[in-house]
Amino acid sequence: MGDRGARVLVLSDPSIQGALRTLREQGVRTLVAEGGSQLLGSLFRSGCVDHVQWFIAPTWVGDGVMG
């Protein structure tokens, strides 16, 4: 990914807290975490969430039937 312009960080501490600490050291002050139950559960359990905005997008299945 680095060869395509992304900045890749190698973490000495791969925990949620370690990742957030490294991002903060890099100047990141706001983070959007999009994920499933594993990621979001880990963030909540570690006490790293201070604000939640919940969006549910409708899913259309087949011939215009809401799923």
N, C-alpha and C positions, 0 to 999 in steps of 0.2 A: 504494500500500500504506500510505503514511503516513496517509491519510484513514481507514483501517480500524484504526488503533492500532499499526501496526508502526513501529519506529524505523528510519529510512532514513539510512544514512551515505554520504556522497559521499567517495570516496577520492582523495587527491592522487597516491598511488602505488598503481596497481591490481594490483601484483604480489602473489603469495601472501604474501611477507614483509611487504609494506605493509599488506595486509588484516589479517594477524594482529597486526601492531604497533598498528593502529588499534583493533582489538577489545580488545587488552590495555589500551590507554589508556582505554577505556570500562569497564574493570573485568572483562572476560571472562577467566576463568582456566581454563575447561574448554570444549572444543569437540568436538562430534561431527560428523565429516565423512562424509556418506553420498553416495556418487557412484560413477561408473564409472571406467574406466581413466584417463581424462584428468585428473580431479581428484585421484584417489589417487596416480597417478604423479607429478604435479606436487608434491604434498605430500612424497612420499618423496624425490624428486630435490632438493628445496630444503632437505632436512634438518630439516623442521618437525615430523616425527613423533617423539614420544618414548614412545608407548604404543599398542599395537594390541590391540583386542578384535575377534575375527572371529565373525560370526554368519551362518549360512546357513539361511534359512528354506525349508522344503520347499514345493514348488509342486504343487498338485493340478490335473491336467488332465482335463477330460471327466468320465467316470463313475468317479471315485475312483482313477484311475491316477496314480501318482506320476510327475511329469515331471522 
